[in-house]
């Protein structure tokens, strides 16, 4: 196991999507919430969690207290996903863990 606040960057290229699409059970929500909580736990303050996904919205992502979540859509034709065409959009979601100063600010 990784220590708390020991990682500056976590890149997720399919894990959260796999838990959503392949585990279509009542357990799916819990699995995703546990994933996001674990990523939050190991990220250092100010650390980044980057999700690459065909989804414009990542469900349950806001169950963790991110300082900020940004979303960027990649241009059509710049990448190809499995079972997707070149015109299928791809989104990059960037979540920033708050620093102690941000937590203490009103």
Secondary structure, DSSP 8 states (H G I E B T S, - for coil): ---TT-EEEEEESSHHHHHHHT--STHHHHHHHHHHHHHHHHEEEEEEEEEEES-SS-TTGGGS-EEEEEEEEE-TTS---TT--TTS-EEEEEEEE--HHHHH--
